Amino acid sequence: MPPSHGAGATRPDHNNVNHEDYNMGSTFHGVIAFALIAALLVVGSLLRSRLPWLRVSLIPGSIVAGIIGFVGLSSGLIPGYGPSDFTALAFHFFTLSFMSLCLTGSPKPAAGEQRQGIVGGGLWLTLIWTASLGAQAVIGYGLMAGYDLITGSDLSPLLGAIVTHGFTQGPGQALTYGTIWENDYGIANAAQVGVIFASLGFVAAFVVGVPAARHFLKRGLNTNRNSTLDDDFVRGFHTVETQPSAGRQVSHSGTVDSLAWHLGLLGVAYVITYVWLTAMQPLVAGNQVLSVFFSYNLFFIHGLTVCVLMRMAIDRFGWADKVDDDTLKRITSGSVDFMVVATLMSIQIAVLSALLVPILLIAVAVTLVTFFGAMAIGKLSGRLGPERAVTAFGCCCGSTGTGLLLLRMLDADFSTSVPKELAFFNIAIIVVNIPTLFFVAPIAPSLGAGSYLAIFGGYVILMLVCIPLLLKWQRSRGNRIASIQEPNPS
């Protein structure tokens, strides 16, 4: 006789127990995907520390880990898992890295030192990124059109132009716009090509960006003297004598662990952001522009804003002693490491076969133009020029998280103003580029070639015109600060 399922039944159902065990086993897929990333970070960091040629190259352990994971997935050595299993993890670690950064307080100025403003540096970063957005679109469009002309192919030039969304905005935005172009305008493989460009941009950021950062380090051109080519940096691990503190514990462990407390603060911000987007999406349904802005693909922009407001409230109500900024910096830095590994493991190269030549041609051209542009404009930005140039290049060839990782080579503990400038930059680029990102990009296939090139090319010209204006403002601001600091004659 089968066991009773009615009220009052107390005997366990053997079949239900097996069913529960089965369900519990099915929960491991995502957990093991995360565990694979963590384990690969250990392997990659140890290899980076042990192999001389990796130590000399200064390639971060997270990149080594990501390459190993990519090779493993491509070779079928990780059964049951594919690149798509790591795409969501890359997205959320990227989001977490910036939300934790914006929840971090401003650095305390040293004795007698003026607090560094972030607006000026943030404007330089915004200028570089916006100029790159326009230049990459024009280069990609032009090279793909030229490839069609030379080879007799019939590819849409927008398959080249989407490089700007893959490079400057990353896989999420390339996928967003590529899907719209593909589904609404019939541009075949737009989403896949966008993701390929995003992946190639990420690789280019480190192939070119790491040597550039190493160049600045070797010559001592970076401001943060804690970031040097010392033995610890080259080896990848601190000695017992040089191990720095990882932060202070603000909560008693008898109540809640301090790390859990800080993760909880980020959890609050995550939930608020999710509820906000979920509530807004039905209200903007049917409006293509607003639907893109309030999509989950732009979660990090809304989450960043929530964290900025939370930090303002924390400081305003005198709760700053309940938050340890060093702990939040560790969360930021660790999230970047996890994001790098997950992104490299999410790369899919199968669709490269048919478009290998134009994709590589466009990727190389865009990388070179972006690099020399970032270096030239960054040099004009002042004392933190090397940090801004390397960071901007990373942001323009991968994502803001990529820029953060390159910045960490020059600013190991994020003690300069550049990380905060990045927070300002992430809001500023949205405001400055509202016309292109939210009005032009979604409907780009409906525009003629002349209109498309005029809009994105016009942004490049506008940014170049802004350079002397920003230099003039920077000099006047510097003179004003100097006059304030100058002691009054007795």
C-alpha positions in Angstrom: 0.0 0.0 0.0 1.5 3.4 -1.0 2.3 5.8 1.8 -0.3 8.4 2.7 0.1 12.0 1.3 -2.7 13.4 3.3 -2.6 15.7 6.3 -1.1 14.2 9.4 1.2 11.9 7.5 4.5 11.8 9.3 6.5 9.0 7.6 8.9 10.2 5.0 8.2 9.4 1.4 11.1 7.5 -0.1 10.3 8.7 -3.6 10.1 12.3 -2.4 13.5 12.0 -0.7 15.0 10.8 -4.0 13.3 13.6 -5.8 14.7 16.2 -3.4 18.2 14.7 -3.7 17.8 15.0 -7.5 16.8 18.6 -7.2 19.7 19.4 -4.9 22.1 17.8 -7.4 20.7 20.0 -10.2 21.7 23.2 -8.2 25.4 22.4 -8.6 25.7 23.5 -12.2 26.0 27.2 -11.5 27.9 26.7 -8.3 30.5 24.6 -10.0 30.8 27.2 -12.7 31.7 29.7 -10.1 34.0 27.2 -8.4 35.8 26.5 -11.7 36.5 30.3 -12.0 37.8 30.4 -8.4 40.0 27.3 -8.9 41.4 28.6 -12.2 42.3 31.8 -10.4 44.4 29.7 -8.0 46.0 27.8 -10.9 46.6 30.9 -13.0 48.1 32.8 -10.1 50.5 30.0 -9.2 51.6 29.6 -12.8 52.1 33.4 -13.0 54.3 33.2 -10.0 56.3 30.1 -11.0 56.9 30.5 -14.8 59.7 33.1 -15.5 58.3 34.2 -18.8 54.9 34.9 -17.2 56.5 36.9 -14.4 58.5 39.0 -16.8 55.4 39.7 -18.9 53.5 41.0 -15.8 50.3 39.4 -17.2 47.8 39.3 -14.3 47.0 35.8 -13.0 43.3 36.3 -13.8 44.2 36.5 -17.5 46.3 33.3 -17.3 43.4 31.7 -15.6 40.9 32.9 -18.2 43.1 31.6 -21.1 43.4 28.2 -19.4 39.6 28.1 -19.0 39.0 29.1 -22.6 41.4 26.4 -23.9 39.8 23.9 -21.6 36.2 24.7 -22.8 37.3 24.8 -26.5 39.0 21.4 -26.2 36.1 19.8 -24.4 38.2 19.2 -21.3 35.4 20.6 -19.1 32.5 18.3 -19.8 29.0 19.6 -19.2 30.0 23.3 -19.5 30.2 25.7 -22.4 31.0 29.4 -22.9 27.4 30.5 -22.3 27.6 29.1 -18.7 30.1 31.9 -17.8 28.5 34.9 -19.6 26.1 35.7 -16.8 28.9 35.4 -14.2 31.0 37.8 -16.1 28.1 40.3 -16.3 27.3 40.1 -12.6 31.0 40.3 -11.4 31.4 43.4 -13.6 28.3 44.9 -12.1 29.5 44.1 -8.6 32.9 45.6 -9.1 31.5 49.0 -9.9 28.8 49.0 -7.4 31.3 48.3 -4.6 33.6 51.0 -6.0 30.8 53.6 -5.8 29.9 52.5 -2.3 33.5 53.2 -1.3 34.2 56.6 0.3 36.5 59.3 -1.1 40.1 58.9 -0.1 41.2 61.0 2.8 43.7 63.7 1.9 47.2 63.7 3.5 48.2 66.4 5.9 48.4 69.7 4.0 47.2 68.2 0.8 44.1 69.4 -1.1 41.4 66.8 -1.9 41.7 65.9 -5.5 38.6 66.7 -7.5 37.3 64.0 -9.8 35.4 66.1 -12.3 38.4 67.2 -14.4 39.9 63.8 -14.7 36.4 62.3 -15.3 35.9 64.8 -18.2 39.2 63.7 -19.8 38.2 60.0 -19.6 34.7 60.9 -21.0 36.3 62.8 -23.9 38.6 59.9 -24.8 35.8 57.3 -24.6 33.4 59.4 -26.6 35.9 60.1 -29.3 36.7 56.4 -29.4 33.1 55.5 -29.7 32.7 57.7 -32.8 36.1 56.8 -34.4 35.6 53.1 -34.0 32.2 53.2 -35.6 33.5 55.2 -38.6 36.6 52.9 -39.0 34.5 49.7 -38.7 31.8 50.9 -41.1 34.4 52.1 -43.6 36.6 49.0 -43.5 33.7 46.7 -43.9 32.4 48.7 -46.8 35.8 48.6 -48.4 36.1 44.9 -47.8 32.8 44.5 -49.7 34.0 46.7 -52.5 37.3 44.8 -52.9 36.1 41.2 -52.5 32.6 41.6 -54.0 31.0 40.5 -50.7 27.5 41.6 -49.7 28.1 42.2 -46.0 26.4 45.0 -44.2 28.8 47.7 -43.2 27.1 47.8 -39.8 28.7 44.4 -39.1 31.9 46.4 -39.0 30.4 49.4 -37.2 29.2 47.2 -34.3 32.8 47.0 -33.3 32.3 50.2 -31.4 29.7 48.6 -29.2 31.8 45.5 -28.6 35.0 47.4 -27.9 33.8 50.5 -25.9 30.7 48.9 -24.3 31.5 45.2 -24.0 29.5 42.0 -24.7 26.3 43.1 -23.1 25.7 46.1 -25.3 27.1 44.5 -28.4 24.5 41.7 -27.9 21.7 44.2 -27.1 22.2 46.3 -30.3 23.2 43.3 -32.4 20.0 41.5 -31.5 17.9 44.6 -32.4 19.6 44.9 -35.7 19.3 41.2 -36.4 15.6 40.8 -35.4 14.2 44.1 -36.5 16.3 44.9 -39.5 17.4 41.5 -40.8 21.2 42.0 -40.5 22.3 38.4 -40.2 24.7 37.4 -37.4 24.9 41.0 -36.0 24.6 39.8 -32.4 27.3 37.1 -32.9 29.7 39.4 -34.6 29.2 42.0 -31.8 30.1 39.5 -29.2 33.2 38.4 -31.2 34.4 42.0 -31.4 33.8 42.4 -27.7 35.9 39.3 -27.0 38.7 40.5 -29.4 38.6 43.9 -27.8 39.0 42.4 -24.4 42.1 40.5 -25.6 43.5 43.5 -27.3 43.1 45.6 -24.1 45.6 43.3 -22.4 47.9 42.4 -25.3 48.5 46.1 -25.8 47.5 47.6 -22.4 49.7 45.5 -20.1 53.0 46.4 -22.0 51.9 50.0 -21.9 51.3 49.9 -18.1 54.6 48.1 -17.7 56.4 50.8 -19.7 55.0 53.5 -17.3 55.9 51.4 -14.2 59.5 50.8 -15.3 60.0 54.5 -15.8 58.3 55.4 -12.6 55.8 57.6 -14.4 52.8 56.5 -12.2 51.8 58.6 -9.2 51.1 55.8 -6.7 54.5 54.7 -5.5 53.0 51.7 -3.8 52.7 50.3 -7.4 56.3 49.6 -8.5 58.1 46.8 -10.3 59.4 45.4 -7.0 59.9 41.7 -6.2 56.4 41.3 -4.8 54.9 42.7 -8.0 56.9 40.5 -10.3 56.5 37.4 -8.2 52.8 37.9 -7.7 52.7 37.2 -4.0 53.8 39.2 -0.9 56.4 37.9 1.5 55.4 37.5 5.1 57.2 40.8 6.0 55.5 42.9 3.3 51.9 41.5 3.5 49.6 44.5 3.7 46.4 44.7 5.7 43.2 43.8 3.9 41.0 46.2 5.9 39.3 46.7 9.3 36.5 44.8 10.8 33.6 47.1 11.6 31.2 44.6 13.0 31.7 42.2 15.9 31.9 38.6 14.7 29.4 37.6 17.4 26.8 39.6 15.5 27.9 39.3 11.8 31.2 38.9 10.1 32.5 42.2 8.7 32.9 40.8 5.2 29.4 39.4 5.3 28.2 42.9 6.5 29.8 44.6 3.5 28.4 42.0 1.0 25.1 42.6 2.7 25.3 46.4 1.9 25.9 45.5 -1.7 23.0 43.0 -1.6 20.7 45.9 -0.5 21.9 47.9 -3.5 21.4 45.0 -5.8 17.9 44.3 -4.6 16.9 48.0 -4.9 18.3 48.2 -8.4 16.5 45.0 -9.5 13.2 46.2 -8.1 13.6 49.6 -9.7 14.3 48.1 -13.1 11.5 45.5 -12.8 9.0 48.3 -11.9 10.1 50.5 -14.7 10.1 48.0 -17.6 6.3 47.7 -17.9 6.0 51.5 -17.9 8.5 52.0 -20.8 7.3 48.9 -22.8 6.8 49.9 -26.5 9.4 52.7 -26.4 12.5 51.2 -28.0 14.9 53.8 -26.6 13.7 53.7 -23.0 13.3 49.9 -23.1 17.1 49.7 -23.8 17.9 52.1 -21.1 15.8 50.3 -18.5 16.9 46.8 -19.6 18.8 44.5 -17.3 21.8 44.9 -19.7 22.3 48.3 -18.2 21.9 47.1 -14.7 25.3 48.4 -13.7 24.5 52.0 -14.6 21.4 51.9 -12.4 23.3 50.0 -9.7 26.1 52.5 -9.8 23.6 55.3 -9.2 22.0 53.5 -6.3 25.4 53.0 -4.6 26.3 56.6 -5.0 23.1 57.6 -3.3 23.6 55.0 -0.6 27.1 56.4 0.1 25.8 59.9 0.2 23.2 58.8 2.8 25.8 56.9 4.8 28.0 60.0 5.0 25.1 62.4 5.6 23.8 60.5 8.6 27.2 59.8 10.1 27.3 56.1 9.5 30.7 56.1 7.8 32.2 54.2 10.8 30.0 51.3 9.8 31.7 50.9 6.4 35.3 50.0 5.8 36.6 51.3 2.5 39.5 48.9 2.3 37.1 46.0 2.5 35.0 47.4 -0.3 38.2 47.9 -2.4 39.0 44.2 -1.9 35.5 43.3 -3.1 36.0 45.6 -6.1 39.4 44.1 -6.9 38.3 40.5 -6.4 35.2 41.0 -8.6 37.4 42.3 -11.4 39.5 39.1 -11.2 36.5 36.9 -11.3 35.0 39.0 -14.2 38.2 38.6 -16.3 38.2 34.8 -16.0 34.5 34.5 -16.7 34.6 36.8 -19.7 37.5 34.9 -21.3 35.7 31.6 -20.7 32.6 33.0 -22.4 34.4 33.6 -25.7 33.0 31.7 -28.7 35.1 31.7 -31.8 33.1 29.3 -34.1 31.4 32.1 -36.0 34.8 33.6 -36.9 35.3 31.2 -39.8 33.2 33.0 -42.4 34.3 36.6 -41.4 37.8 36.0 -40.1 39.6 38.5 -42.4 37.4 41.6 -42.1 36.9 41.0 -38.3 40.6 40.8 -37.7 41.4 43.7 -40.0 38.8 45.9 -38.2 39.9 44.8 -34.7 43.6 45.6 -35.4 42.8 49.0 -36.9 40.5 50.0 -34.1 43.0 48.8 -31.5 45.8 50.9 -32.9 43.8 54.1 -33.4 42.3 53.8 -29.9 45.7 53.2 -28.3 47.5 56.1 -29.8 44.5 58.4 -29.3 44.2 57.4 -25.6 47.9 57.9 -25.1 48.0 61.3 -26.8 44.9 62.7 -25.0 45.8 61.1 -21.7 49.2 62.9 -21.8 47.4 66.2 -21.9 45.2 65.5 -18.9 47.9 66.4 -16.3 49.7 64.6 -13.4 47.7 61.4 -13.6 48.0 61.2 -17.4 49.6 57.7 -17.5 46.9 56.3 -15.2 44.1 57.9 -17.3 45.6 56.9 -20.6 46.0 53.2 -19.7 42.6 53.1 -17.9 40.8 54.8 -20.9 42.4 52.4 -23.3 41.1 49.5 -21.3 37.6 51.0 -21.1 37.6 51.6 -24.9 38.8 48.1 -25.8 37.0 46.0 -23.3 34.9 47.4 -20.5 35.2 49.6 -17.5 36.2 46.5 -15.6 39.1 46.0 -18.0 40.1 49.6 -17.5 40.1 49.0 -13.7 42.3 46.0 -14.0 44.9 47.9 -16.1 44.6 50.8 -13.6 45.4 48.4 -10.8 48.8 47.8 -12.3 49.6 51.5 -11.9 47.5 52.2 -8.8 47.6 49.0 -6.7 45.4 50.1 -3.9 43.2 52.5 -5.8 44.5 55.5 -3.8 44.6 58.0 -6.6 41.6 59.9 -7.8 41.3 57.9 -11.0 39.0 55.1 -9.7 36.5 57.8 -8.5 36.9 59.6 -11.8 35.8 56.4 -13.4 32.6 56.5 -11.4 31.9 60.0 -12.6 32.9 58.9 -16.1 30.4 56.1 -16.2 27.6 58.6 -15.6 29.0 61.3 -17.8 29.4 59.0 -20.9 25.7 58.1 -20.7 24.7 61.8 -20.5 27.0 62.9 -23.2 26.2 60.0 -25.6 22.4 59.8 -25.1 21.8 60.8 -28.7 24.1 58.1 -30.1 23.5 55.3 -27.7 19.8 55.5 -27.1 18.4 57.2 -30.2 20.8 56.4 -33.1 22.3 53.0 -32.2 19.0 51.1 -31.9 17.8 52.4 -35.3 21.2 52.6 -37.1 20.2 50.1 -39.9 17.4 52.5 -40.9 19.8 55.4 -41.5 21.7 56.0 -44.7 25.5 55.7 -44.8 25.9 59.5 -44.9 23.7 60.1 -41.9 25.4 57.4 -39.8 28.9 58.5 -40.6 28.0 62.2 -40.1 26.6 61.5 -36.6 29.4 59.3 -35.3 32.1 61.3 -37.1 30.7 64.5 -35.8 31.1 63.3 -32.3 34.8 62.7 -33.0 35.2 66.3 -34.3 33.3 67.7 -31.3 35.6 65.9 -28.9 38.7 67.2 -30.6 37.3 70.7 -30.4 36.7 70.2 -26.7 40.4 69.4 -26.0 41.7 73.0 -26.0 38.6 74.1 -24.0 39.3 71.5 -21.4 43.0 72.4 -21.3 42.0 76.1 -20.7 39.6 75.2 -17.9 42.2 72.9 -16.4 44.8 75.7 -16.3 42.4 78.2 -14.9 41.3 75.7 -12.2 45.0 75.0 -11.3 45.8 78.7 -11.0 42.8 79.2 -8.8 43.8 76.4 -6.5 47.4 77.7 -6.4 46.2 81.2 -5.4 44.1 79.7 -2.6 47.0 77.7 -1.2 49.5 80.6 -1.4 50.0 82.1 2.0 48.9 85.7 2.6 51.8 88.2 2.9 52.3 89.4 6.5 
